[in-house]
Amino acid sequence: MKEERNKTWLRKLVLIALCLTLTVVSVPCPAQAAASDSKLEVTFLDLGQADAALIQCDGHSMLIDGGNAADSSKMYTVMKNRKITELDYVIGTHAHEDHIGGLAGALNYASVKTAYAPVTTCDSKAFQNFRKAVEKHGVSLTVPQKDETFSLGSAECKILAVNSESDTNNTSIVLRITFGDTSFLFTGDAERETEQAILSGKQDIQSTVLKVGHHGSESSTGYLWLREVMPKYAVISVGKDNSYGHPTDEVLSRLRDAEVTTFRTDMQGDISCVSDGKTVEFTVSRNKDADVFASVGSNSTQRAAENNATEPAAKSESVGQNYVLNTNTKKFHIPTCRSVKQMKDKNKKDFCGSREEVIAKGYSPCKICNP
C-alpha cells in the first residue's frame, strides 16, 4: 500500500516538472511582436489659414479636414506622393470651407471607405463638392455618433463630440486617437461651448498631442480644457499674418504657462510626428528653432477683436448655419433642440444655410429653440 502511494506522488511530481518546463519554453505571441513594430504617423499640413491632418498606421490612412478649395491640388499631390490610393476614413470636422474645401482634391486621387461630417447637406459649393467626391466612390456621407469608436490599424479612435451646439464651429467633430501609451486630440474649430460639453461628460481626454482648436482663437483652448487634456505637445494650424489675429496672445500664454511644447504651421511649415506607442517625436519642414511664443504681447488681441476672431460675414453666409428640418410639420430647429430627438427619421432633414433661406423654403422657426 505504501509503495502504491509513493508511485502516485512520483507521478504527480513528474507532471508538475513537465508543466514548469512548458512554461519556461513558451514563446511570445506573434500578434504582440507585430504590435511592437507598429508606428503611428501624423502630418499636420501647412495650408495657410486652414486645417488638414493625415494619419497613417499599419498601412491604413485617415484624413481629417483638407483645407480650402484652392488647396485641392496640394491635397491631390499629398495623396500621390505618399502613394495613398485608398483612405479608410475621411473626416470633415465641420462645414466651413477652410476645413472641407480641399477634400475633393484628395478624393480625386484616393478612394474612401468611410466619410464623416456633422451634417450631410449644406448649401455651400465647397461642401457640395466634398459630398459629390465622396459619393463618386459609392460611399454616403454620414454623421457619426458621440462615443462611437473605430480602429485605424492598431490605433483606436473615439468620437468625443459632434454637433454640440448650433454654431457651425461648435458642430465640429472632436476625435481622440489612442496608440499604445500615446494619444492625439483633434478639435476642428470647437470653441468653449464644445469644450465644456466634453468636460461635463467626464470623458478621458488626456492627450499627448493637442491640435489646438480654431487656429488658436481666444474662444478655444481654455485653461480648464488644458488642465484636463494635459498635453505634452500642441500644434496650431494657422496662416502667416492672418487677419483674425490667430493665434491670439491669450492662447499662446495659456500654452506657455502650461509648459506645452508648441508647433505652428505658419512658422514651421508641415509638421510631422511619429509615435512608437511610448514616445512621440516631431520633425518640421523648416525653422525648427522658431520662437512660437514670440508674438505674445503683440496687438493680436486687438486685431482679433476688430475682426471678431471669426470668418468674415461673406464667407459665413456662403457656408450657412446648421438646422434640422421637420418635413412633416414644416418647422426648423437647431440641432440641439429637444424636439429633434422626438422627430421621426423619415421626417428629419439636415440643412445648412441662412435662416432666411430656410424660411424661403416654406419652413417656420420652432417656438422652443427659436432658431
N, C-alpha and C positions, 0 to 999 in steps of 0.2 A: 504493500500500500504506500509506504514511504517512498519507495523507488518510483512509483507512478506519479506521485505529487512532484517529485524532483524533475521528472521528464516534462510535466506540464509547465513548470516555472521556466525550464530551459527554453521551451518553445516560445513562451511569452518574451523572454529576453532577446531571442533571435529576431522576433517580429519588431520589437522596439528599435533594435540596432538597424534593421533594414529601413524603417521609416526615417530614422535620423540621416541615414546615408542618402536617401532620395531627396530629403530637404536640402542637404548641402550641395548636391549636384544640380539642383533646379536652375533653369536659365531664365533671363528676363523675357517678358512678353514682347513679341515683335512690335506690337502696336505702341508700347511705351517707348521703345527705341526709336521708332519713326517720329513720334511726337517731339522727342528731344532734338531732332534735327530741323524742326519746323521753324519758320520765321514769319513775322507779320510786318509788312512794309506799308507805310502811309506816306503819300506825297501830297503836300498842300501846294497847289499850282498857283503861280503868280499871274493873276488875271486882272491886275489893277483893282479897282473898287468893285470886286466881285468875288464869288466863292466857288471853289471846286476842290475836292479831295478824292484821290484814288487810293483804294485799299486793296492789297493783294496778300493772299495767304494760301499756301499749299496748292498753287495753280488755279485758285479761284479769285475772282475780281469783283469789286463793287465800286460804283461811282456815286459820290454824294455831291450833288449840285454840279453845274457845268458852266458858270459864268454867263456873260451877256451873249446875245445873238452874234455880235461881232467876234466872239471868241470861238465860234463853231469850227473854223478851220484849224485853230490850235488844238481843240479837243479831238478832232479827227486825227491830227498828226500825233498826238499823245498815244492814242489807241494803236496807230500804225507802228510807231517806233517801238512800242512795247509788245507788239505782236499779240494784242488782245483782240481776238475775234469774237469773243463771247463774254458778256458781263452777267454774272449771276444775279446781281441786284443793281438797280439804278434808283436813287432816291432824290427826288426834287423836294427839298425841305419845305418850300412854300412857293407861292405863285409869282413872286417878283422876278422880273427879267434877269437881274444880276445873279440869280441862282439857277434858273432853268433855261435861260436863253440859248446857251451853247450845247445843251444836252443832245439836241437834234444832230449836231455835227458829230458827236461821239457815236451816235447810233446809226450814222451813215456808214461807219466802218465796222462797228461791232454789233452783234445781235444782243438781245437781253432776254433773260428768263423771267424775272420779276421786276416790276416797276411800281414804286410807291410815291404818293403825293398826298397832301392833306385834303385835296379836292380832286374831282375827276373832270370838272368843266370850269372854264374861265374864259371870259371874252377878250383876252389879250392875244395878240398874234404869236408872241413867244410861247405862251402856254399851249396854244392850239398846235403849233409846230412840234412841240415836245410830245404831245399826245399822239399826233399822227405818226411821228417817228417810232414811238412805242408800238402802236397798232400795226405798223408795217411789218413787224416781226411776229405778228399773230398773238400779241400779248395785250391784255387790257390793263389800263392804268387803275390801280386800286388804292384805297385808303387803309393803311394798317391800323390795327387796334392797339391801344395803350397796353403795355405789358406783353405785347407779342414778342416772341423770341425766334431766332433762326440762326443757322450756322453759316460761316464762311470758312471753309476748310476746318481747321481745328480752333478757330476763333468763334466765340459766342456773342451774338448781338441781341440787344433788347431795346424795344421802343419805350422810352420813358414818358414821352408826351406827344400828342398830336391834337391840333385844334383846341388848345387850352382856352383861347379867347377868340372873339370875332375879328379883332385887328389882324391883318394879314401877317405881320411879323410874328404874332403870338399863335398863329396856326402852325408854326414851324414844327416839323418832326424833330424830336430830340432823341438821339441814339447813343447808346453806350456799348462799346465793344470790349470784351474781356479776352485776353490772351495770356494764359498762364497767370503769373502774378502781376501782370501789367494791364492797364485799361486806358481807353480813349473815349472822350466825351465830345460829341458833335452837336452843336446847338442851333445851327441855322442863324436866324435873326431873332431868336427868342429873347424877350425882354423880361423885366422884373415880374410881371404877372405870371408868366410861364415858370420862371424860376421858383416863385413862391408856391405855385401849384405842385411842382415836383417835390419841393421841400416838405410841404404839408402831407404828401403821400408816404413819407418816411422810407423812401426807396434808397438803396445803396447807390450813391452817386460818386463815391470817392474814385478819383481817376488819376492816373499817372500823367496823362496829357489832356489838356483842355483846349478845344477850339473855341476861342473867345467869341461870345455872341455879338451879332450885329456889327461886325467890323470894328469893335472897340467903342461902340456908342456908350455914352454915360448911362443910358437907360438899361443896360445889361451888366452882367458880371458884378453883382453887388457883393458887399462884404459877407453877408450871411451865406450866399451862394459859394463864394470862395472858401469860406470856413468849412463847409461840408464837402466840397469837391476835393479840397486839399491837393491841388495839382503840383507836381514837381516841375512840369513844363507847361507852357502856354504858347499857342500860335495865333497870331492876328492876321487875317486875310484882309488887306486894306490897300487902297491906291495912293500913290505918292501925291502929296499936295492936293488931296481931295477937298471939295467944297464943304463937306459936312463937319470937318474938324476931327475926323476919326484917325487914329484912336484918341479919345479925349484924355485930358490930364487926369481926370478923376479915375478912369480905368487903369491907366498906367501907374498911378500912385498906389492903387489897391494891389496890383500885381507886384509892384516893387516892395510894398510893406509886407506882403505875404512871402517874400523871397522866392518868387516863382521865376525860374529861368525862362525868358520870353524871346520869341522869334517873331519877325514881321516880314511879310512878303514885299512890302514897299521898299524896305531896306536891303533884304537878303534874297529876293527872288524866290524860285521854287525851294520849298523846304521839305526834306525827306527825313523820315525816322524809321528805324528798324528795331523791332523787339524780338528777343530770343525767348521771351516768356519770363525773364528775370529782370533784365535791364533794357533801357531804350537809348539808342544812340542816334544823334542828329547830324545831318550834313546840310549845308546850304549852298546855293549856286553862286553866291557872291557875298563879300563883305561879312565874313563870319564873326568879326570882332565889332560889329556895329553896336553903338550905344543906343539900344532900343528905347531907353527911357529919356533920351536927350531932350525931347520936346516937353517934358514936364516943366511947368512954369511958363509955357508959351501962351499965346492967346487962343489956343484951340477951343477952350470952353466958350469964349465969346463968339468965335466963328460957328461953333455948333449951335449956339442959341440963335444966331442970326439965320441959320439955315434949318432950325427946328430939329436938327440931327436926324432927319428922315428923308425919304426920297422926295424929290420935287413934286409939286402938285400935278404937273402934267403927266409925270410917269405914274403917279398913284392912280390917276383917273384911268390911264390906259390899262392898268393892271386890275383895278377894282377891289371891292371887298367881297368876302365870302358870305353867302346866305344859303339857307336851306328853304326850298320852295315846297309847299304842300299843293300838289296839282289838283287835289280834290276840293279843298276849302279856298284855294287861290289866296292863301296867306303866305307871307315870307317871314323868316325868323333868322336870328343869329344862331350859329351852330351850337352854342351852349344853352339855348332856351330849353326849359323843361318840356315844352310841347314837342320838340324834335324827338325826344326819347319815346313819346307816346304815338308817334306817327307811324303808319304802316309803310313798309318798304316800297310797296307799289306806288304810293302817293308821294314819295320823297324824291327830291331832285336837288342836286348841288348846283349852285350858280355863283359865278364870280363876275362882278360888275358894279356899277354905281347904283345907289338907291333909286335914282331917277329911272335908270334902265329897267329895274325890276318892276317899278310901278307902271312904266310904259307897256310892259308885257301883260298888264291886267291884274297884277297882284297887289294886295293891300298889306300894310305892316301889321304884325302881331301886336296885340294890345298888352301882352305880358312882358315881352322883351323890348318892345319899342325900337326896332332896328332902324 
